[in-house]
């Protein structure tokens, strides 16, 4: 854990609005808050770091993968952390920090993970172009999502758990029936890799971020594009809705985190402090904090 002296020194170097700068060793940038907002999981080269959000202290290191950890997700009850690496997903006891199970069906890196709202299913997306739905309780595969011709970079459940959205390097987002694993429709229009996808809290809208520099809003029912709320001249790596649905956080290649109005795209606030691309952004469950993970090997916790 950090000593108080180390923390005091680190605070003097923090950008305006940042609460802590986290990161040990090399990190991929993917982060996930626990359901109660008290902990943050950070994917890295030697495992998954778990931090206390209030103090910034390291709680544990979930180490066991032999390759980089690309994706992390907490179960809805907070008892389990899923970590995705090369060809494997490990399930960990989030309190004890010990592995509970290994899920092995992917044939490349597991780039994205998401639990269903009820926790009965874990969805994974891989660089092998497929998604897999798992029964984590039984430690077995339910079904495979086949339809992408490129790696799956992002994955998200609709708030009611009925639909899964997968974002891919094939420039598509596919919507799947979560119960059957059958594809329903595709969101078409991006002209480069789609890196991130997120549902609005009410489930009516889907936001996507792409390497074509745009952030787009889609009608979750009709799959029609509503509008393009941002058109930057750099890659967009991550997008996320705030819990109240009023704000979208955007992380991109320029190293900033932009908080924009969820309908108009008007920039409300810009958080500057990273010196590398912001690869992942996540709101805390209560919306009071944002975590941004960067390829500069650090995670910043911002107070809103």
C-alpha atoms as one frame of an Amber mdcrd trajectory, in Angstrom:
protein
   0.000   0.000   0.000   1.007   3.624  -0.447   2.461   5.371   2.560   1.026
   8.726   3.576   4.257  10.392   2.469   3.992   8.799  -0.984   0.377   9.903
  -1.276   1.196  13.478  -0.197   3.939  13.668  -2.799   1.679  12.288  -5.517
  -1.092  14.787  -4.767   1.173  17.769  -5.524   1.549  16.464  -9.083  -2.130
  15.841  -9.720  -4.011  17.780 -12.399  -6.912  19.979 -11.375  -9.976  17.950
 -10.436  -8.104  14.679  -9.949  -8.291  12.848  -6.649  -5.661  10.144  -7.165
  -3.247   8.888  -9.771  -3.114   5.091  -9.665  -0.973   2.592 -11.475   1.820
   0.135 -10.905   3.811  -1.565 -13.630   2.341  -1.329 -17.139  -1.447  -1.060
 -17.422  -3.676  -1.638 -20.407  -6.104   1.076 -19.399  -9.298  -0.911 -18.822
 -10.990  -0.171 -15.500 -14.193  -1.150 -13.677 -15.891   0.088 -10.503 -17.385
  -2.335  -8.028 -21.202  -2.111  -7.771 -21.002  -0.223  -4.481 -18.375   2.158
  -5.861 -15.839   1.417  -3.135 -13.255  -0.371  -5.285 -11.713  -0.014  -8.714
 -10.268  -2.857 -10.798  -7.427  -1.945 -13.168  -6.146  -4.283 -15.902  -2.386
  -4.577 -16.223   0.516  -6.588 -17.526   1.011  -8.710 -14.414  -2.590  -8.973
 -13.263  -5.531  -6.921 -12.066  -4.968  -4.289  -9.400  -7.811  -3.590  -6.956
  -7.790  -0.122  -5.379  -9.772   1.481  -2.597 -11.539   4.430  -4.233 -11.762
   6.483  -1.036  -8.116   6.251  -0.016  -6.395   5.399  -3.285  -4.655   2.493
  -1.555  -3.935  -0.795  -3.264  -6.180  -3.495  -1.829  -4.907  -6.508  -3.734
  -3.310  -7.795  -6.905  -5.101 -10.595  -8.751  -2.134 -12.319 -10.381  -2.093
 -15.594 -12.253  -2.438 -14.856 -15.961   0.705 -15.418 -17.997  -0.224 -12.669
 -20.488  -1.551  -9.117 -20.256  -5.006  -8.607 -18.755  -7.097  -6.746 -21.333
 -10.512  -6.596 -19.706 -12.091  -6.552 -16.249 -15.639  -6.643 -14.874 -17.281
  -6.906 -11.452 -20.294  -9.156 -10.971 -23.473  -7.261  -9.991 -23.227  -8.531
  -6.387 -19.586  -7.429  -6.190 -18.374 -10.841  -5.042 -16.526 -11.737  -8.236
 -14.059 -10.041 -10.552 -13.671 -11.388 -14.078 -10.386 -10.758 -15.879  -9.757
 -11.465 -19.551  -6.350 -12.297 -20.969  -4.977 -14.411 -23.819  -7.490 -17.214
 -24.485  -8.621 -17.215 -20.841 -11.045 -15.589 -18.449 -10.368 -15.953 -14.754
 -13.035 -15.494 -12.090 -11.742 -14.206  -8.762 -13.109 -13.890  -5.258 -13.092
 -10.102  -5.037 -12.544 -10.058  -1.260 -10.026 -12.862  -0.784  -8.286 -12.116
  -4.094  -8.141 -15.811  -4.955  -9.090 -17.464  -8.269 -12.379 -19.375  -8.376
 -12.562 -20.602 -11.969 -11.007 -20.419 -15.424 -13.067 -20.153 -18.615 -11.178
 -21.175 -21.758 -12.787 -21.106 -25.210 -11.417 -17.979 -26.886  -8.492 -18.336
 -29.279  -7.016 -14.876 -28.838  -7.094 -12.015 -26.343 -10.359 -11.377 -24.495
 -10.832  -7.676 -25.179 -14.192  -7.043 -23.468 -16.269  -8.383 -20.587 -19.750
  -7.570 -19.258 -22.047  -9.231 -16.733 -25.783  -9.387 -17.312 -27.757  -7.187
 -14.886 -28.890 -10.233 -12.906 -25.398 -11.756 -12.824 -26.470 -15.050 -14.367
 -24.422 -14.567 -17.531 -20.966 -13.259 -18.348 -20.467 -12.015 -21.908 -16.991
 -11.887 -23.414 -15.674 -10.491 -26.674 -12.388 -11.519 -28.218  -9.777 -10.665
 -30.819 -10.824 -13.990 -32.373 -13.929 -12.166 -33.700 -16.442 -14.010 -31.506
 -18.446 -13.328 -28.395 -19.196 -15.997 -25.821 -21.992 -16.125 -23.252 -21.015
 -17.995 -20.096 -22.820 -19.411 -17.097 -20.352 -18.303 -14.414 -22.056 -20.332
 -11.674 -21.625 -23.565 -13.612 -18.330 -22.454 -15.182 -19.539 -23.405 -18.641
 -20.282 -21.900 -22.031 -23.874 -21.140 -23.002 -23.554 -20.008 -26.600 -21.242
 -18.319 -29.104 -21.989 -14.999 -30.818 -20.832 -15.314 -34.428 -21.235 -12.533
 -36.949 -18.294 -10.144 -36.729 -15.423 -10.249 -39.208 -13.129  -8.322 -36.882
 -12.098  -8.350 -33.236 -14.690  -7.406 -30.638 -13.483  -4.296 -28.795 -16.479
  -3.440 -26.624 -19.495  -5.213 -25.170 -22.521  -3.978 -23.229 -25.834  -5.276
 -21.895 -29.030  -3.285 -22.192 -30.304  -2.233 -18.740 -33.140  -4.795 -18.900
 -30.704  -7.564 -19.867 -32.551  -8.505 -23.060 -29.962  -7.328 -25.578 -26.187
  -7.402 -25.919 -24.290  -4.897 -28.068 -20.835  -5.736 -29.429 -18.492  -3.183
 -31.018 -15.912  -4.433 -33.492 -12.954  -3.556 -35.674 -15.160  -4.485 -38.661
 -16.810  -1.042 -38.200 -20.082  -2.583 -36.989 -22.019  -2.844 -33.768 -24.204
  -5.953 -33.653 -27.206  -6.256 -31.341 -27.876  -9.786 -30.073 -30.779 -11.471
 -28.340 -29.276 -12.116 -24.910 -31.428 -15.190 -24.291 -30.745 -17.006 -27.565
 -27.474 -15.507 -28.786 -29.035 -14.756 -32.180 -28.167 -11.492 -33.916 -31.058
  -9.041 -34.249 -29.636  -6.134 -36.225 -26.503  -4.066 -36.830 -25.592  -0.417
 -36.335 -23.916   0.683 -39.562 -22.240   3.985 -40.363 -18.830   4.168 -38.719
 -15.920   4.197 -41.150 -13.236   2.806 -38.850 -12.867   0.526 -35.830 -15.686
   0.838 -33.282 -13.877   0.707 -29.955 -16.622   1.265 -27.409 -20.371   0.913
 -26.899 -22.642   1.866 -24.003 -26.380   1.950 -23.271 -28.157   4.915 -21.745
 -29.533   4.116 -18.263 -33.117   4.069 -19.594 -32.133   1.697 -22.400 -33.485
   3.898 -25.190 -30.172   5.004 -26.693 -26.837   3.449 -27.581 -23.647   5.513
 -27.801 -20.640   4.367 -29.827 -17.097   5.683 -30.111 -14.880   4.951 -33.091
 -11.403   5.431 -34.488 -13.101   7.464 -37.237 -13.225  10.254 -34.652 -16.979
  10.278 -34.160 -19.285   9.609 -31.236 -22.730   8.567 -32.422 -26.122   8.042
 -30.819 -28.456   5.283 -31.997 -32.058   4.386 -31.280 -31.815   1.127 -29.323
 -35.125  -0.173 -30.734 -34.969   0.788 -34.417 -31.125   0.672 -34.681 -31.263
   3.939 -36.618 -28.672   6.616 -36.024 -30.092   9.560 -34.118 -27.168  11.934
 -34.447 -23.408  12.370 -34.362 -22.688  14.295 -31.178 -18.933  14.633 -31.669
 -16.610  14.621 -34.660 -13.011  14.901 -33.549  -9.826  14.573 -35.561  -8.467
  11.755 -33.417  -9.351   8.216 -32.360 -12.137   7.775 -29.818 -11.289   4.864
 -27.541 -14.043   4.869 -24.932 -17.507   6.256 -24.228 -19.679   5.889 -21.129
 -23.014   7.208 -19.904 -23.308   8.806 -16.488 -25.727   7.010 -14.116 -28.313
   9.790 -14.531 -28.063   9.620 -18.324 -27.352  13.330 -18.716 -23.660  13.128
 -19.557 -21.415  11.065 -21.794 -17.726  10.734 -20.987 -15.404  10.462 -23.975
 -11.816   9.237 -23.861  -9.601   9.662 -26.888  -6.185   9.773 -28.421  -5.488
  13.361 -27.358  -5.276  12.330 -23.688  -8.294  14.301 -22.477 -11.584  13.177
 -20.965 -14.485  15.196 -22.287 -17.804  15.316 -20.493 -20.489  16.215 -22.997
 -24.231  16.767 -22.888 -25.821  13.419 -23.722 -28.172  14.880 -26.332 -26.432
  17.882 -27.848 -22.804  16.857 -27.476 -21.944  20.253 -26.028 -18.777  19.983
 -23.930 -19.533  20.559 -20.250 -16.058  19.930 -18.926 -12.653  18.782 -20.117
 -10.375  16.806 -17.813  -6.705  17.104 -18.742  -3.889  15.229 -17.062  -2.916
  12.185 -19.107   0.041  12.256 -21.467  -1.164   9.268 -23.501  -4.385   8.100
 -25.127  -7.304   7.605 -22.740  -8.256   3.996 -23.454 -11.120   3.609 -20.977
 -13.508   5.811 -18.997 -15.942   4.681 -16.305 -18.373   6.465 -13.998 -18.731
   5.378 -10.402 -22.238   4.010  -9.646 -23.273   7.232  -7.890 -21.846   9.425
 -10.665 -19.566  11.384  -8.339 -16.295  10.054  -9.736 -14.808   9.161 -13.108
 -11.897   6.806 -13.634  -9.802   7.224 -16.757  -7.251   4.626 -17.773  -4.509
   5.647 -20.154  -1.710   4.136 -22.192   0.573   6.406 -20.169   0.279   3.563
 -17.608  -1.793   5.495 -15.108  -5.391   5.748 -13.965  -6.747   9.073 -12.765
  -9.721   9.317 -10.421 -11.573  12.559 -11.012 -14.027  14.172  -8.597 -17.060
  15.663 -10.301
